[in-house]
Amino acid sequence: MQNNNYSEEDELKKNLSSALEKKIDLLAKLYLERKIALDEISLILGIDKKEVEFIFTKRGLMKKKKMIVTGGAGFIGSNFIYHILEKYPHYEVINYDVLTYAANIENLREAEKNPNYKFIKGDIADYEKLEEIAREGIDIIVNFAAETAVGRSVHGKAADFIHSNVVGTHTLLELVKNYKIPKFVQISTDEVYGTIELDENKQFFEDSPFLPNVPYAAAKAGGDLMCRAYFNTYKVPVIVTHCSNNYGPYQHPEKLIPHFIFRAINNQTLPVHGDGKHIRDWIYVQDHCEAIDLILHYGKPGEVYNIGANNERSTIEIAKIILDVIGRPHSLINHVPDRPGNDRRYSINSEKICDHLGWKPAYTFEDAVPKTIQWYQHNIDWVEKIKEGDQEFTNYI
């Protein structure tokens, strides 16, 4: 009789174990289809998220992947690294950055506590250095590394922009081709399309012609065209993104929104170029990271995706909003001579990524600007350190 009881208990355990196995398989399938998050799986199974990752990886349901994020110590790159480390605990992230003025390794101090994060200092135009990493096996490259400051390209050395944005991009494409790296995402800008008049009923689409007006935009366009050529000639699995103006935490203080925020905090004048009617589409950096995430995992090689928040604002409007949130008078607005080649308006159409990949921005400008201001108010020391290390940055604003 006792043996029968044990037999029934063993059978029950076996059935429960089988049910759990099926549940784990189903949850893994739903996760890979983007229908459930790891946090939700953790709650359902009653175990820690890292244990979920371990189980999925151990059973071959979730493959460990190694990703290089070039320019990861910059503004968007550092935000993207945090996004990936939080959302994909089975990803190893290598931050490959040469650490120019626009980079700040302090941005990633929290990431350094994560065993899946590693920093390597290097130039994206240094093929031999990149090759050392590629030999160990790479699944993904996301290229944020670029010279991006328009003012520096106009008043500084345009050759630096060609080196990073054209030569560097070509070097990465060669690496992807030679080592058969499965995915490469090239992060670019809407500035490659040129300008639109303020009263013109027009938007930039993915097939809009490139008509750059400043050396920065021309260099980015050169890199993007190289991506197109490498896909068509060699079938290199590259996807190009064109995003509108970003704002949010960790942005270099020479950029418009953090520059205005910091000056307003200190009750200083806000320098507005020309009449201040120049219009840009503004997107919160976390929305951009989510878009790249979708493109990385579900975008089609050879395609181009525009990313914008349909949030067009003039420079003078941005200045007034920041002054209002911080509680400073509009009299702090100071019109200064316009910058050479300053495009009047960018207007980007993002229907493709919305329709094909189901992306849409989660943050409104009204919600995200106060969040951004609050971050800078709490991180004034971070800004001061950048100013100390880059004494010339105000020359290029």
Secondary structure as GFF3:
##gff-version 3
##sequence-region A 1 397
A	DSSP	alpha_helix	2	32	.	.	.	ID=ss1
A	DSSP	alpha_helix	38	45	.	.	.	ID=ss2
A	DSSP	alpha_helix	49	58	.	.	.	ID=ss3
A	DSSP	beta_strand	65	70	.	.	.	ID=ss4
A	DSSP	alpha_helix	75	87	.	.	.	ID=ss5
A	DSSP	beta_strand	91	97	.	.	.	ID=ss6
A	DSSP	three_ten_helix	105	108	.	.	.	ID=ss7
A	DSSP	three_ten_helix	111	113	.	.	.	ID=ss8
A	DSSP	beta_strand	117	121	.	.	.	ID=ss9
A	DSSP	alpha_helix	127	134	.	.	.	ID=ss10
A	DSSP	beta_strand	140	143	.	.	.	ID=ss11
A	DSSP	alpha_helix	150	155	.	.	.	ID=ss12
A	DSSP	alpha_helix	158	162	.	.	.	ID=ss13
A	DSSP	pi_helix	163	168	.	.	.	ID=ss14
A	DSSP	alpha_helix	169	178	.	.	.	ID=ss15
A	DSSP	beta_strand	183	189	.	.	.	ID=ss16
A	DSSP	three_ten_helix	190	193	.	.	.	ID=ss17
A	DSSP	alpha_helix	215	234	.	.	.	ID=ss18
A	DSSP	beta_strand	238	243	.	.	.	ID=ss19
A	DSSP	beta_strand	245	247	.	.	.	ID=ss20
A	DSSP	alpha_helix	256	265	.	.	.	ID=ss21
A	DSSP	beta_strand	270	273	.	.	.	ID=ss22
A	DSSP	beta_strand	279	284	.	.	.	ID=ss23
A	DSSP	alpha_helix	285	298	.	.	.	ID=ss24
A	DSSP	beta_strand	304	307	.	.	.	ID=ss25
A	DSSP	beta_strand	312	314	.	.	.	ID=ss26
A	DSSP	alpha_helix	315	326	.	.	.	ID=ss27
A	DSSP	three_ten_helix	330	332	.	.	.	ID=ss28
A	DSSP	beta_strand	333	336	.	.	.	ID=ss29
A	DSSP	alpha_helix	351	357	.	.	.	ID=ss30
A	DSSP	alpha_helix	365	378	.	.	.	ID=ss31
A	DSSP	alpha_helix	380	389	.	.	.	ID=ss32
A	DSSP	three_ten_helix	393	396	.	.	.	ID=ss33
###
